[in-house]
Amino acid sequence: MSSYKDLFLENVKAKFEDENIRKDPKKLSELMTEMEARYKIPMFNDEKFNRKYPEVIELYRKISSARNL
């Protein structure tokens, strides 16, 4: 992963740790959409992607689980 993407991931992590964002399902969904666009996260579970980008998919899943839809 390039350093630009690493910086982006750190930024997403920081946003996710913000209580105001964590409590807002819409903002969490927006974070997920940003990650999908930046990392081209596949719509369906893709083991190859998961192995290649474990930190990305782990954070993506944490954000997804935090939403109370």
C-alpha positions as CSV (number, residue, x, y, z in Angstrom):
1,M,0.0,0.0,0.0
2,S,1.3,3.4,-0.8
3,S,2.1,5.9,2.0
4,Y,-0.8,8.1,0.7
5,K,-3.2,5.2,1.3
6,D,-1.6,4.5,4.7
7,L,-2.2,8.1,5.6
8,F,-5.8,7.9,4.4
9,L,-6.3,4.7,6.5
10,E,-5.0,6.5,9.6
11,N,-7.3,9.4,8.9
12,V,-10.3,7.0,8.7
13,K,-9.2,5.3,11.9
14,A,-9.0,8.7,13.7
15,K,-12.5,9.6,12.4
16,F,-13.9,6.3,13.6
17,E,-12.5,6.9,17.1
18,D,-14.4,10.1,17.3
19,E,-17.5,9.5,19.5
20,N,-19.7,11.9,17.5
21,I,-19.0,10.0,14.3
22,R,-19.3,6.6,16.0
23,K,-22.8,7.4,17.2
24,D,-24.0,8.5,13.7
25,P,-24.9,5.7,11.3
26,K,-24.9,8.1,8.3
27,K,-21.4,9.3,9.1
28,L,-20.2,5.7,9.5
29,S,-21.8,4.9,6.1
30,E,-20.0,7.8,4.6
31,L,-16.6,6.5,6.0
32,M,-17.4,3.1,4.5
33,T,-18.2,4.7,1.1
34,E,-14.9,6.6,1.2
35,M,-13.0,3.4,1.9
36,E,-14.8,1.6,-0.8
37,A,-13.8,4.2,-3.3
38,R,-10.2,4.6,-2.2
39,Y,-9.4,0.9,-1.8
40,K,-11.8,-0.5,-4.4
41,I,-13.3,-2.8,-1.7
42,P,-15.3,-5.6,-3.5
43,M,-19.0,-5.7,-3.0
44,F,-18.8,-9.4,-2.0
45,N,-16.3,-11.1,0.3
46,D,-13.1,-11.6,-1.6
47,E,-10.5,-13.7,0.2
48,K,-7.7,-12.5,-2.1
49,F,-8.5,-8.8,-1.3
50,N,-8.8,-9.7,2.4
51,R,-5.3,-11.3,2.4
52,K,-3.8,-8.4,0.5
53,Y,-5.3,-5.6,2.6
54,P,-6.0,-7.1,6.1
55,E,-5.9,-3.7,7.9
56,V,-8.3,-2.2,5.4
57,I,-10.9,-4.9,5.6
58,E,-10.6,-5.2,9.4
59,L,-11.4,-1.5,9.8
60,Y,-14.1,-1.6,7.2
61,R,-15.8,-4.5,9.1
62,K,-15.4,-2.6,12.4
63,I,-17.1,0.4,11.0
64,S,-19.8,-1.7,9.4
65,S,-20.5,-3.5,12.7
66,A,-20.7,-0.2,14.6
67,R,-23.7,1.0,12.6
68,N,-27.1,0.5,14.2
69,L,-29.3,0.3,11.1
